[in-house]
Amino acid sequence: MAKVTSFIKECGAELRKVVWPTREDVIASVKVVIVSTLIIAAILGAFDLLFAKGMELLFR
């Protein structure tokens, strides 16, 4: 049981050392993720549409 208590205390000490991002940093990161996800989705959607049309022309 002493090891568990020691482990929990050490985890708390390590978490106090962490430099947490500011709210503005988190918001900026979320915006980057959302915009990049939308761009990649649009590109993949365009490729899918092109390949589908190509297959339609090929196997008509």
Beta strands, then each sheet from edge to edge (+ up, - down):
end
